[in-house]
Amino acid sequence: MSKDFLIEIGLEEVPAHYVTDAMNQFSEKIQNWLNEKKLTYGTVKSFSTPRRLAVLVKDVAERQPDIEEEAKGPAKKIALDAEGNWSKAAIGFTKGQGVSVDDIYFKEINGVEYAHVQKFIKGQDSITLLAEVRQLITSLTFPKNMRWGSQEMRYIRPIKWIVALFGNEVISFEIVGVTTNLYSYGHRFLGNKFEIAAPSLYEASLLEQFVLADPVKRKEAIRAQLSQLEDTQNWVIPVDEDLLEEVNNLVEYPTALFGKFEEEYLSLPDEVLVTSMKEHQRYFPVRNQSGELQPFFVTVRNGDHNHLENVARGNEKVLRARLSDANFFYKEDQKLKIEDAVQKLDKIVFHLELGSLGEKVTRIKKLSSLLADKLHVSSEEKHDIERAASICKFDLVTNMVYEFPELQGKIGEKYARISGEKEAVSIAINEHYKPRHADDVAPASTVGAVVALADKLDTIVGFFAIGKIPTGSQDPYALRRQASGIVQILLAKKWALELPELFDLALGLYGDKATAEAKQELISFFKLRLKYLLAEEHIRHDLVDAVLESSVMEVTSLVNRANVLETKSNQEDFKETVEALARVMNIAKKGVDLEINETLFESELENSLHDAYINVMNGISSLKMSGKEEEVYQLLADLKGIINNYFDQTMVMSDDEKIKANRLAQMVKLSNVIESFAKMNVIIVK
């Protein structure tokens, strides 16, 4: 027999960007718990609105199955003493299993006899077990929590009600003074308190109370209403999926409507209008069939169709005020010259120990110039890079960015273009903030990418130089994001710049603050970022360690080497190749990096190995320049035969100290070449 199970947590309004994750987390915990308790069940459906998280599980078994299983205990020689009596170990084992020593029998496993017993576990009733759901509710985690009233428990928002039903029975428990029952609440203004007669009626009952509880259906309802407005008004309403997700988690009963604003505001840059609507008011902007912004907006009301004209007027009033401010700020900003704006940066503190924004810009310019030289860009590009770097932060002192921080860089590009800056420089001012987040792209232009790399390097190196290193989940200066941005730029541009070399360039601008410890911390920090990146690409952990511990920390090459190893690890000869190369690296630990004396060679195999080393070293040098990591691997793999022959017929640890030192030096040289690809002796092969 089975029954449906429903659990609903009623809350004060949860921030929109937490709702979906909380719903998914709750559903996953419920399913994991049911599996752990061996309770069979059917389909699972999740629900969420700003005021509730709920899970409906169909056909949950009314009780656990009875279980009869075999338990293994101590070996026979431990279970019985010298006189053949049961030992304390045997008695303790049977007590733990709920049986007696009379139930013990012995079974042989791999030539050793072990005590075994059959134990019977009677299944419990589900209605009793389901009270444990209380712990699942309290164990939900959120980015931010709050405490309310005199309660000690911290949670995303105050819990107002809890529905817990198994069939038509209430599962009884209490959290922070709220006791479970069968009553839920509809829309805050349109609905009422109501009884849920059965879990299967949950969704339909809520809809009667003006709550569309299924977030997928709610989102599709919004999308359909936007589409209907497009058809009736001959508009194009671009649907930003992030905005749609946020709006979806702000409403329980969505109704789309539109409002308008004065056409004069269309003279503002599109970015200003769109930001005002999307970021600040959660409105959808409207365009015509040619893609031009129109003096209209679409919003989604949390309610029905009554009095929509009043709602529209209220929203128009709010937007009009914001656009009026934006128009004023935009006109005032035109009076500010870029050079004057740059000078104002000297009065803005970036960080007490790292100086002003003006000082940061100076460092960005110096570092950009050094990077341009390393990359051998053209003289024109270098000039553009230095100009873009010197003015890249000027828009931070504008009225527009002060009012709309989301526009930093974007408005700088607009203002630079208006002021007559070169197109490459204008674009770079915006691009140097990229990638702004995990889903953003790297700068497209060389100028923008160099300035972006310099800016991010200066930030992360500066904070490491003063000891502000992220620990655990604490990262107040978003240095992990900065590091990911650096990696993304290097990968996108395929720039052959080694990370330690970049750290040296940036640390060189910090004088006494630049320490060897800071550099080592930076290397370790970036290794963790790269480890995370490669894990996302499903590269085996030991292969990731092998490339991260190699002697070459050039990002593009490192990622390519990891992918080559992952591909090659599925081939039959991979094990033999790794073992041969690892053998060289292991014995090289006993040697010193000395010049090889060929006159001390005693066999043709030593000459052959030395010639192979020279050929591989030269071959790898040319292949690295062209980014052919797979061919580099093959060169190393081709050494397998000669390495094995060498070790089969040559005693490296000769009694003659000179010969031994020379042979070990030969191992060290070859090991260094192997390590430039990967530390083969950390790869696990079976």
Disulfide bonds with the S-S distance in Angstrom:
none
